[in-house]
């Protein structure tokens, strides 16, 4: 059987993280199912009948926002539809990754295949043509308040008409030049197509999916460094055993992983009847975190198969919709920001325990006996700064007030801002995991511990980039190198292969692209067999 998959057929049903990983990487080209295209054609017929009847159709024969009551004549429609999408190319700032933009285009196509949008078949073909030619619009990330990504999707829509910027074969260029190089033509925006190209949250949903997957990977590593630190501190494993019987299902899942991973090496004898809460309650903290991430992940995926357009085609009619407010996804991600703060505090507390000289006879600041050095005291301050940074980004913003378009638009979710803060938290958590691993490796060497399994993997990464600390030295580059390797898809794939959490790892399609494709191939062979 040929292992390489030719593509992914979009049907209007929700996508999975493995689909998004492969589409985002450009290794799987999406196509539209015939049933989905039939629904597109039927919805288009409904819309065209409404227009021909003289019925005002928002954003098709009328203006938008504060100009909703301005109706355009038939002679004006071409200019209006072209101008509408180009006027919404107003995003600024650094661009989203190519993977986010590819997925945003695929999500736009997929939600249109529900048959509830009313766009033309030609618009679907145009999105798929861009993906096939690998002409990927440059989408600057500031330009949405989280009630339809008009300033974000507008940049994709404008590129469809031949203006704006795109990346073609790794080079950023004007859209017209990219079209010429790829041998494709710009699109004429028909009535409804222009608004359908910009008034959805596809970029935010694509970015939310990518950031949540990255968060799932970061938490996976932080859980492992937490287990490593717990071993170095001589933590009693009884709470991890007991949580498998008295905890929530997610807490039990984490407790089982901690027990299995720590069984691989001679666990130091625990001498403390009551360990600090940051050690006893690792399963509770991470159980709550993964529960939130899984819930948020499911909600994001559901959004990839649901029309959030306005208007929509329902029961054979063109109807006004309020579906463009992604508040459900936003609130769950705001919950994730709070969860990240708890995970960061949990890790920071263990860093403090490693350096305060209170456990297993470890010296203060992990300075070996007989050495004159400041040691890891400054590093523990850095861990505190990182925790404070993560905490500062956890306050919710979705309920703040904002009124635009003459009061027509007075609800917003601010989803792009929430995602941006989530991304910044992830970068901080990756560094915190590196610090916890570095401190744990120093403690282990001082005590003569011999970790195995996952703990050994972490230890080896630390010692690959940082020697045992005996004299004061700069640590910045060492910390960054440890962070980079622990956060790499190669390391995460190795850790998962050794000690998986299947219900979590496979849902988020964690690890390298090769691991994702290998699992999909294995599942396909199993189902065929």
Protein Blocks (a to p, Z undefined) as FASTA:
>chain_A
ZZbdfbdcdehiacdfklmmmmmnopaccdddfklmmmmmmmmmmmmmmmmnopacehkl
mcehjllmpccdfklmmmmmmmmmmmmmmbgcjdddfklmmmmmmmmmmmmmnopnopaf
klmmmmmmmmmnopacdddfbhcehiajfklmmmmmmmmnopajddeehiacdfklmmmm
nopacddddehklmmmmmccklmmmmmmmmmmmmmmmmmmmmmmmmmmmmmnopafklmm
mmmmmmcfklmmmmmmmmmmmmmpccdddfbfbacfklmmmmmmmmmmmmmmmmmmmmmm
mmmmccfbdcddeehiacddfklpckklmmmmmmmmmmmmmmmmmmmmmmmmmmnopggh
iaehhiaehiacebjmlmmmmmmmmmmmmmmmmpcfklpccdeehhlamcdeklmmmmmm
mmmmmmmmmmmmmmmmmmmmmmmmmnopacehjllmmmmmmmmmoccdfbdcdfklmmmm
mmmmmmpmklmmmmmmmmccfklmmmnogajfklmmmmmmmmmmmmmZZ
